[in-house]
Amino acid sequence: MKNKERQALQEAIEMHLDTRDKRFMFLKMSFPDILPLINIEGSPRDTSWGIFDLFQRQQMSGSLMAIMNSTFNLDLTLTHE
């Protein structure tokens, strides 16, 4: 994933999942098995990094991007290097 794409994804998470309740519902509906592994408390910026980091370590950043695109009608792209 290119740096520009990573930054766009993190900004989208930060903007669309800006409250604890939104983060909880998004993750509960889309990735219920991952929800217990993520700290959804804290600032939108810190939490967006935590969400992105976990999905990247699990090699699921493409899944996260696809769900973000679908749920929030975004046009995020993913390039594999």
C-alpha positions in Angstrom: 0.0 0.0 0.0 1.4 3.4 -1.0 1.9 6.1 1.6 -0.7 8.3 -0.1 -3.3 5.5 -0.1 -2.6 4.7 3.6 -3.0 8.4 4.5 -6.3 8.6 2.6 -7.6 5.5 4.4 -6.6 6.8 7.8 -8.2 10.1 7.1 -11.4 8.4 6.0 -11.5 6.4 9.2 -10.8 9.5 11.2 -13.6 11.5 9.5 -16.3 8.8 9.2 -15.7 7.0 12.5 -15.2 10.1 14.6 -17.0 8.9 17.7 -16.7 5.8 19.9 -20.2 4.7 19.0 -19.7 4.9 15.3 -16.5 2.9 15.6 -18.2 0.3 17.7 -21.1 -0.1 15.3 -19.0 -0.2 12.2 -16.6 -2.8 13.6 -19.4 -4.8 15.2 -21.3 -5.0 12.0 -18.3 -5.5 9.6 -15.6 -7.2 11.6 -17.1 -8.6 14.8 -14.1 -10.9 15.5 -11.6 -8.0 15.3 -13.6 -5.7 17.6 -12.2 -7.0 20.9 -8.6 -6.5 19.5 -9.0 -2.8 18.9 -9.1 0.0 21.4 -11.9 2.2 20.1 -11.5 4.8 22.9 -9.5 7.9 22.4 -9.2 10.6 19.7 -10.3 9.9 16.2 -6.7 10.3 15.0 -5.3 7.9 17.5 -8.1 5.4 16.9 -7.8 5.6 13.2 -4.1 4.7 13.4 -4.9 1.8 15.8 -7.6 0.4 13.4 -5.4 0.8 10.4 -2.4 -0.8 12.2 -4.3 -3.9 13.3 -5.8 -4.5 9.9 -2.4 -4.0 8.2 -0.8 -6.5 10.7 -3.6 -9.0 10.0 -3.0 -8.4 6.2 -6.6 -7.2 5.9 -6.2 -3.6 4.8 -7.8 -4.4 1.5 -10.9 -5.7 3.3 -11.0 -2.6 5.5 -10.7 -0.4 2.5 -13.4 -2.3 0.6 -15.9 -2.0 3.5 -15.1 1.7 4.0 -15.7 2.3 0.3 -19.0 0.4 0.3 -20.3 1.7 3.6 -19.4 5.4 3.1 -19.6 5.6 -0.7 -15.9 6.4 -1.0 -13.4 5.8 -3.8 -10.3 4.7 -1.9 -7.8 2.8 -3.9 -5.2 0.1 -3.0 -2.1 -0.6 -4.9 0.0 -3.6 -4.0 3.7 -3.0 -4.3 
